[in-house]
Amino acid sequence: MAQDKQIRRKKIHYRIRKTVVGSATRPRLSVYRSNKEIYAQLVDDLTGSTLASASTSEKGFDKTTTKVAQAEVVGKTIAQRAAVIGIENVQFDRSGYLYHGRVKALAEGAREGGLKF
């Protein structure tokens, strides 16, 4: 069952990645969600480099709240870091995860922080 779930997510991820390509002016906001943590990074696919990143595994991150609240904070953090390097527009890559729960909270946090997608 678990392997079927992973295979299904990978298929969806490949289907999304066929159309979503990040550039220096409009990078891809990539999300990775594990059972404990959530990670977000801005990726320029043309050069293959990460422009900014944020996650719940960083030092000094408050883990006393719910995972959904943590994801929203990560979204706001990535938006702040994007603003510092002058990025306003991004393409959202949910990496095959459903737009629900922590992924949705991260996206809404990024929008509140000023990112447009």
GUKOL-366676 format. One record per atom (N, C-alpha, C): x, y, z. Coordinates in steps of 0.02 Angstrom, whole numbers, padded with zeros to 5 digits, always signed. Layout:
// GUKOL-366676
XYZ
...
// end
This chain:
// GUKOL-366676
+00041-00060+00000
+00000+00000+00000
+00043+00063+00000
+00093+00065+00044
+00135+00125+00049
+00174+00135-00016
+00197+00081-00047
+00234+00088-00109
+00189+00113-00165
+00126+00090-00167
+00079+00114-00216
+00068+00189-00209
+00066+00212-00148
+00056+00283-00134
+00116+00324-00160
+00176+00298-00148
+00237+00332-00171
+00240+00333-00247
+00223+00278-00279
+00225+00274-00352
+00174+00323-00381
+00114+00326-00351
+00063+00373-00374
+00087+00445-00369
+00119+00463-00312
+00144+00531-00303
+00198+00547-00353
+00242+00499-00367
+00296+00510-00416
+00267+00522-00486
+00216+00484-00505
+00185+00494-00570
+00155+00564-00576
+00121+00585-00523
+00092+00652-00523
+00147+00704-00526
+00202+00693-00489
+00258+00739-00488
+00289+00747-00558
+00299+00692-00593
+00326+00695-00661
+00280+00733-00708
+00215+00722-00699
+00165+00756-00741
+00167+00832-00729
+00175+00852-00667
+00179+00923-00650
+00243+00953-00678
+00299+00917-00670
+00364+00943-00690
+00372+00951-00765
+00329+00918-00804
+00332+00927-00877
+00314+00999-00896
+00271+01031-00857
+00248+01097-00874
+00278+01152-00831
+00297+01138-00770
+00323+01189-00724
+00399+01191-00728
+00424+01247-00754
+00497+01258-00760
+00513+01326-00731
+00560+01328-00685
+00579+01390-00653
+00636+01424-00690
+00636+01490-00688
+00690+01530-00717
+00716+01578-00664
+00765+01618-00681
+00793+01665-00633
+00743+01719-00614
+00701+01740-00662
+00652+01792-00648
+00589+01764-00616
+00571+01702-00633
+00512+01669-00603
+00531+01597-00584
+00561+01590-00525
+00584+01523-00504
+00527+01478-00484
+00543+01415-00476
+00495+01364-00455
+00498+01358-00379
+00440+01364-00346
+00435+01355-00275
+00420+01281-00262
+00472+01244-00246
+00466+01171-00238
+00454+01154-00165
+00407+01108-00153
+00388+01088-00085
+00404+01015-00075
+00435+00999-00018
+00444+00929+00001
+00415+00921+00071
+00375+00870+00080
+00341+00859+00143
+00359+00789+00169
+00390+00787+00227
+00402+00722+00259
+00353+00716+00317
+00357+00662+00354
+00311+00654+00411
+00324+00705+00466
+00387+00724+00475
+00404+00771+00529
+00414+00842+00506
+00444+00852+00448
+00465+00918+00426
+00431+00937+00361
+00438+01002+00342
+00417+01025+00277
+00471+01072+00251
+00487+01067+00188
+00541+01105+00158
+00515+01142+00097
+00541+01202+00085
+00523+01240+00025
+00587+01272-00002
+00592+01272-00068
+00650+01305-00098
+00631+01336-00164
+00666+01391-00180
+00657+01424-00244
+00712+01400-00290
+00693+01370-00346
+00741+01337-00391
+00740+01370-00459
+00800+01386-00485
+00808+01408-00554
+00829+01346-00594
+00782+01320-00634
+00795+01258-00670
+00842+01267-00729
+00848+01327-00754
+00892+01340-00812
+00966+01332-00792
+00983+01354-00732
+01052+01346-00709
+01060+01289-00659
+01003+01262-00635
+01005+01207-00588
+01027+01228-00519
+01008+01288-00498
+01030+01313-00433
+00971+01331-00388
+00983+01326-00324
+00933+01346-00274
+00946+01418-00255
+00896+01460-00261
+00904+01531-00246
+00891+01546-00172
+00843+01513-00142
+00827+01522-00071
+00791+01460-00045
+00795+01449+00020
+00761+01392+00049
+00739+01407+00119
+00690+01369+00142
+00666+01374+00211
+00637+01307+00231
+00643+01290+00295
+00615+01226+00318
+00605+01228+00394
+00568+01179+00417
+00557+01173+00489
+00616+01143+00525
+00665+01118+00489
+00724+01088+00521
+00779+01139+00535
+00767+01203+00520
+00817+01254+00532
+00825+01267+00607
+00883+01292+00626
+00896+01308+00695
+00850+01364+00719
+00825+01358+00779
+00784+01411+00808
+00711+01409+00786
+00690+01356+00751
+00621+01352+00729
+00577+01325+00785
+00520+01357+00796
+00474+01338+00850
+00433+01277+00830
+00443+01221+00865
+00408+01159+00848
+00353+01142+00898
+00331+01192+00936
+00279+01178+00986
+00209+01185+00956
+00203+01212+00896
+00138+01221+00864
+00121+01161+00820
+00064+01163+00788
+00044+01108+00743
+00085+01110+00679
+00084+01055+00643
+00123+01051+00581
+00095+01099+00528
+00029+01109+00528
-00001+01155+00480
+00021+01226+00494
+00024+01246+00558
+00047+01313+00576
+00121+01321+00559
+00160+01268+00569
+00231+01270+00551
+00240+01280+00476
+00199+01246+00437
+00203+01253+00364
+00187+01324+00342
+00139+01356+00375
+00122+01425+00358
+00181+01472+00373
+00215+01459+00429
+00274+01499+00447
+00329+01489+00395
+00339+01428+00372
+00390+01414+00321
+00372+01452+00256
+00308+01454+00238
+00286+01492+00179
+00302+01566+00186
+00288+01594+00244
+00304+01665+00255
+00379+01678+00254
+00417+01631+00281
+00490+01637+00282
+00519+01636+00212
+00495+01590+00170
+00521+01586+00102
+00502+01648+00063
+00444+01677+00077
+00423+01739+00044
+00468+01797+00064
+00487+01801+00128
+00532+01853+00151
+00601+01846+00118
+00626+01785+00114
+00691+01774+00083
+00690+01788+00009
+00633+01775-00023
+00626+01791-00095
+00625+01867-00105
+00592+01903-00060
+00589+01976-00066
+00659+02006-00059
+00701+01977-00017
+00769+02002-00008
+00809+01998-00072
+00800+01944-00110
+00838+01936-00173
+00800+01964-00233
+00742+01995-00220
+00706+02030-00274
+00659+01987-00315
+00633+01933-00287
+00588+01889-00323
+00517+01900-00297
+00471+01910-00344
+00401+01923-00325
+00354+01870-00354
+00369+01845-00414
+00327+01795-00448
+00362+01728-00448
+00325+01675-00432
+00352+01608-00433
+00301+01560-00464
+00325+01501-00481
+00281+01447-00504
+00280+01395-00448
+00220+01376-00427
+00213+01331-00370
+00217+01259-00394
+00262+01221-00364
+00271+01150-00379
+00255+01111-00315
+00197+01080-00314
+00176+01043-00254
+00206+00973-00251
+00245+00954-00299
+00284+00891-00300
+00241+00829-00294
+00182+00830-00322
+00139+00772-00321
+00096+00766-00259
+00105+00810-00210
+00063+00808-00150
-00003+00842-00166
-00055+00821-00131
-00120+00853-00140
-00118+00924-00112
-00153+00969-00145
-00156+01039-00121
-00205+01041-00063
-00180+01020-00005
-00223+01010+00053
-00179+01009+00115
-00203+01033+00170
-00166+01028+00233
-00103+01070+00234
-00046+01037+00246
+00017+01073+00254
+00040+01106+00190
+00029+01075+00133
+00050+01104+00069
+00009+01167+00056
-00055+01164+00069
-00098+01223+00059
-00079+01278+00108
-00064+01261+00170
-00044+01311+00220
+00021+01345+00200
+00068+01307+00173
+00131+01337+00150
+00118+01386+00093
+00075+01367+00046
+00060+01410-00011
+00025+01474+00012
-00022+01468+00058
-00057+01527+00083
-00011+01572+00123
+00035+01542+00161
+00085+01582+00197
+00130+01620+00150
+00149+01588+00095
+00192+01621+00045
+00154+01679+00012
+00090+01668-00001
+00049+01722-00030
+00043+01781+00018
+00032+01765+00082
+00027+01819+00132
+00093+01857+00137
+00148+01822+00127
+00214+01853+00130
+00230+01896+00070
+00190+01891+00017
+00201+01934-00041
+00217+01899-00106
+00222+01834-00107
+00236+01798-00169
+00172+01792-00211
+00180+01794-00276
+00124+01787-00322
+00135+01725-00365
+00083+01682-00368
+00086+01625-00413
+00017+01604-00435
// end
